[in-house]
């Protein structure tokens, strides 16, 4: 066993189970350098801990910290049974609980029809796709030989709004809203488009 000038170094932690009434403190005379609130029988209840008669701190189930002490006083925000680990060492709590209901299934597209080319004249915002509740998304591409790119977005797309898609690039968009393009260049640009459809 390792030793220090004051004697053997203590190791290990011990569980203490207390039935707290939500009003009165209970005291544990033990020394240590770490504590961990292992379980609290009432969900969401706060546990109040004081070390060596110092100020109280608040913790919940699964929480702990390093602190040196020779006495621990505990109370809770409600009557409950608490298991607290005290001693020398370190405790971890990797428990997790998730309660969720998924109401929207993730469905792959049934087909991806190509869209007829829509020329986009210079300095004009042009609608590429109408709003469609059956559309899962789309991909817009600009030919690598195009003179310039297009800004892509909603009806507010313009010279200083929208995502700029450069020549040779494609942009996936996951939306059912109408889609627009603004051409900031000097000549007409015609993007290529395909849609991903539910039905």
N, C-alpha and C positions, 0 to 999 in steps of 0.2 A: 504494500500500500504506500502511495506517495505520502510524504510528510512535509510539513512546514515548520517554522520555528515554534509555532503554537501547538503542534501535534499533528495527528493524522488528518488528511484531507477527506472530508465526508463526501460520499457519492450517493446518488439515487434519489428517487422521489416516492412519496407515499400518497395514496388516496385517502381523503377525509370526507365522510358523508355526513352532512348536517341537515336537520329539518329546521328551516328558518321560518319564523312566524310573521315576517314582514314588519316587525316593530323593534324587537330586541336584538342586540348584537350577541353573537357567540364568539368565544375566544379560543384560539388554539396556540398553546405554548410550544412552539417548535422553531428551529432555525433553518434557514435555507437561503438560496440565492435566485430562486425562480418560483413562479406560481402559474397555475393554469386552471381555468374554470372548465372542468371536463363536461359536466352535464347540469342542466337546470330543468326541473320537472315542469315548470310553467313556461310555455313558449313566449319569448320576448321579454321575460322578466329581467330586470337589472340586478346585478350582484354588486354590493358595496363592500370594498375591502379597505382596511386600514392596517398599516404595518408599523409595529412598535408604537402604537397610539398616535401615529401621524395623521395627516388629513386623508379623508376617504377618497378613493378612486372608484369609478364605475366600469364594470366589465359585463359582458354577456357570454353565453355558452360558446366555447371554442376559443376564447381569448385568454391571453396570458402575457407575461412580461418578466424581464429580469429585474429583481430588486432584492436587496439584502435585508434580512429581518430575523428577529428572534421571537416575535409574537405576531399573530394575524387575527384580526377581528373582522367578522363577516355579518352582513345583514342583506336583505333583499327588498325589492319594491313590492313583492307579493309573497304570501305564504307559499313555500315551495321546498323541495328537497334539492340540495346542491351537492355535487361532488367536486371537490377542489383538490388539485395535486399540489403538494408542497414538498420542498426539499432542495437538494443540490443536483443540478443537471439542466435538462432542457426538454420541453414537451412540444409536440406538434399535433395538429388536428387537421387532417385532410378530408374530413367528412364534408359532403356537399349534398344539398337536397334541392331539386328543381321540380316545380309543379307547373306544367304548361299544357295548353290545349292548342294544337295546330289546326286551324280551320281552313286554311288555304293550301291545297295541295300544289306541289311543284310539278307542273305538267310540261313535258317537252312539246315543241311545236309539231303539229301534224303535217304541215307542209310549209315550204318557203318559196312562194311565187315571186318571180322577178317582176319588177315594176317598169313600166314604159319610161324611157328617158324623158326628163323634164329639163329643157334648156333654161338656164338662168342668165338672163341678160345683165349687162354691166350696171352696177350701182342700183340694183333692184332687189327687193326681198320677194322670193318666189316660193309658193307652197309646193312642197315635194310630195307630201302624203296628207290625206285628210284624217281626222280623228277616227279611230276604229277600236271598238271594245273587244274585238276578236284578235287584235294584234298583240303578240307578246313582245315584239321588238322588231328592229330592222338594222341593216348595215348600209351605210352610205360610203361610196368610194369615189375618189377623184383619180382620173387617169394620170399616169406618170408624165404623159406628154402635154398635160394641160398647162396653159400659160400662168395660171395662178390658182390658189385654193379658194374655198368657200367657207363662210361662217355658217354654222348649223345650229339651230335651236328652235324656239317657239316663234309665235307671231311677232315678238319684239326684237327678233334678230336683225342686226344692222351692222354698220361700219365699226361700231365699238361694242357689239354684243353678240354672243354666240361663240361656239367652239370653232376655231380655225382648223380646217382639214386641208392639209397641203397636198400638192400633186404627188401621187404614188401612195397616199395614205387611205386607210378605211377607218370608219368610226361606227362602233356598235352603239345602238340607242335602245334602251329598254323602257318604252313608253307607249301609251295608247293615244297620246295627244297628237294634234296636227303637227307636222314637221315642216320647217321652212329653211331656206338657204338665202344668204345674201352674198352677192358677187361684188367684191371690192375692186376687181380688175377692169381692164379696158376692153375685154372681149367676152363673148358668151361662153360660159362653162356648163357642160352637161354632165352631172354626176351619174353614177350607176347605183341602183338601189335594189335590195332584196328584202322581203318581209318574212317574219316568222309568225305563223298564224295558229290560233287555237283550233279553228275549224276550217 
